[in-house]
Amino acid sequence: MTRVYNFSAGPACLPEWVLKKAASEMLDAHNSGMSVMEMSHRSSEFQDIIDTCKARLKRLMNIPDEYEILFLQGGASLQFTMIPLNLEKHNVDLINTGQWTKKALKVVASSAEDNFTYIPKIKQEDLSEDSDYVYICENNTIYGTKYKELPPHEGKLLVADLSSCILSERTDVSKYDLIFAGAQKNMGPAGLTVVIIKKDLIGLADEKTPSMLNYKTYADNDSMFNTPPTYAIYICGLVLEWLETQIGGLENMEKINRQKAKLLYDYIDASKLYSNPVVPEDRSYTNVPFVTGDKDLDTKFVKEAKEAGIVNIKGHRTVGGMRASIYNAMPLEGVEALIAFMKKFEEENYHA
């Protein structure tokens, strides 16, 4: 069987090293004589898995001791509810950069008028006097934009959705008050959401907050108040092990990701057929949208790409065109294969 190059925005491709190790441990994980999928979350074997996963994440991201790491479910969408409930703060300055920031209570800046092709630049004085926190989606998977500098937020908490860029580069966690990320893009399979939160923000929820929506419930019970997504946590742990032992940490991963992105953007910018709509300074390193300018030709591209072993390259339905998600697990060879196909397609279909 030949594996394809999977450019899906999520659930996304996983490192082959991780998949092979998981396959080798499918029937006997950690000398337990059983699969992790069969393992009690109360067992010593799983306790070692979740403890190791948390320790690796803390090490890789240099997470300070004053932060708690929580393993939750419900995806990033559930965080839209949990965050205001737990911070007991309901006035938010939200910078609207696309699909994942539209559920705002109050928008302080937006790039919607230009179809989210740039990151709005704001000043401290643009923030509302009565707002409690600033909320951003740091990397937008649909529109292909990325914050290169965090927005000003003096006197306010900074809450950030890092679902599609976490672990792709070095991150100064101390600049954030709360980070959350769905694992299915760059950390593991669907079903796990990771929250990194300052410990002094835990326990602020109103007493009427349901237990399963209260961060304190998870913090007090080592993320195991109920049965957690055990296999997703296990795979996340393997991804973190791969980053540590095979890649050499986030500094090296960042260099590889910058190299992949530069190759693809350089080709698109030099092409006569393809274009990327995002202003260069705000371009994502992990999600690269591009179009031919002809919807029928875009459809043909997606069809022929799949036949060539390049799959999930179709752009989001709200944008159209194509999108290459080049997360950590997408090897350089995959990007090179995509560019080779793009060149061939351009030669066969571009007519001046």
Helices and strands as residue ranges (DSSP letters): E 5-6, H 16-24, G 36-38, H 44-61, E 67-72, H 75-87, E 92-96, G 99-101, E 107-110, G 112-114, G 124-126, E 133-137, E 139-140, E 145-146, E 157-161, G 173-175, E 178-182, E 193-198, G 199-201, G 211-213, H 215-220, H 230-242, I 243-247, H 250-270, G 280-282, E 287-290, H 295-307, E 310-311, E 322-325, H 332-349
